[in-house]
């Protein structure tokens, strides 16, 4: 991870991100995992995301357009 810097009033910082690609009957989805240190840890978190999608009470319709949570507490402006 790089040190944060300010650019044109924005705080920017480079971070390693694992992108886990998953497929279901609803189509393809890419899950960005920001806080995993290894590929194995990213896969565990992706499985946790899939488990959350299987709960009927979360009120999110299955769709490949849905942006999954990244399990990171940071508010990233993009």
C-alpha positions as CSV (number, residue, x, y, z in Angstrom):
1,X,0.0,0.0,0.0
2,X,1.3,3.4,-0.9
3,X,1.3,6.4,1.4
4,X,-1.7,8.7,0.9
5,X,-1.2,12.0,-0.9
6,X,-3.4,14.9,-1.9
7,X,-4.0,15.6,-5.5
8,X,-6.3,18.4,-6.6
9,X,-8.1,18.3,-3.3
10,X,-8.5,14.5,-3.3
11,X,-6.8,12.1,-1.0
12,X,-5.4,9.3,-3.1
13,X,-3.7,6.0,-2.1
14,X,-2.8,3.0,-4.1
15,X,-4.0,-0.4,-2.6
16,X,-3.7,-3.9,-3.8
17,X,-7.2,-5.3,-4.6
18,X,-8.2,-8.8,-5.5
19,X,-10.9,-9.1,-8.0
20,X,-12.8,-12.4,-7.6
21,X,-14.9,-13.4,-10.6
22,X,-18.0,-15.5,-9.8
23,X,-20.8,-16.9,-12.0
24,X,-24.3,-18.0,-11.1
25,X,-27.6,-18.5,-12.9
26,X,-28.0,-14.7,-12.8
27,X,-24.7,-14.2,-14.8
28,X,-21.2,-13.1,-14.1
29,X,-20.1,-10.8,-11.3
30,X,-16.7,-9.4,-10.2
31,X,-16.3,-8.8,-6.5
32,X,-13.5,-6.4,-5.5
33,X,-11.8,-7.5,-2.2
34,X,-9.8,-4.7,-0.7
35,X,-8.7,-6.1,2.6
36,X,-7.4,-9.6,1.7
37,X,-3.7,-10.3,2.1
38,X,-3.6,-13.4,0.0
39,X,-5.6,-15.0,-2.8
40,X,-6.9,-17.7,-0.4
41,X,-8.2,-15.0,1.9
42,X,-9.9,-13.2,-1.0
43,X,-11.7,-16.4,-1.9
44,X,-12.9,-16.9,1.6
45,X,-14.3,-13.4,1.6
46,X,-15.9,-14.0,-1.8
47,X,-17.6,-17.1,-0.4
48,X,-18.9,-15.0,2.5
49,X,-20.4,-12.6,0.0
50,X,-22.0,-15.5,-1.8
51,X,-23.5,-16.7,1.5
52,X,-24.9,-13.2,2.1
53,X,-26.6,-13.4,-1.3
54,X,-28.3,-16.7,-0.4
55,X,-30.2,-15.2,2.5
56,X,-33.8,-14.4,1.5
57,X,-34.2,-11.5,4.0
58,X,-31.6,-9.2,2.6
59,X,-34.0,-7.8,0.0
60,X,-31.6,-7.6,-2.9
61,X,-32.9,-9.1,-6.1
62,X,-30.4,-11.4,-7.9
63,X,-28.9,-9.4,-10.7
64,X,-25.5,-9.3,-12.4
65,X,-25.8,-5.4,-12.3
66,X,-25.6,-5.5,-8.5
67,X,-22.4,-4.1,-7.1
68,X,-21.3,-6.4,-4.2
69,X,-20.0,-5.1,-0.9
70,X,-16.2,-5.1,-0.7
71,X,-16.1,-5.7,3.1
72,X,-14.0,-2.6,3.5
73,X,-15.0,0.3,5.9
74,X,-13.4,3.0,3.7
75,X,-15.6,5.3,1.7
76,X,-13.9,5.3,-1.7
77,X,-15.1,8.1,-4.0
78,X,-15.2,5.9,-7.1
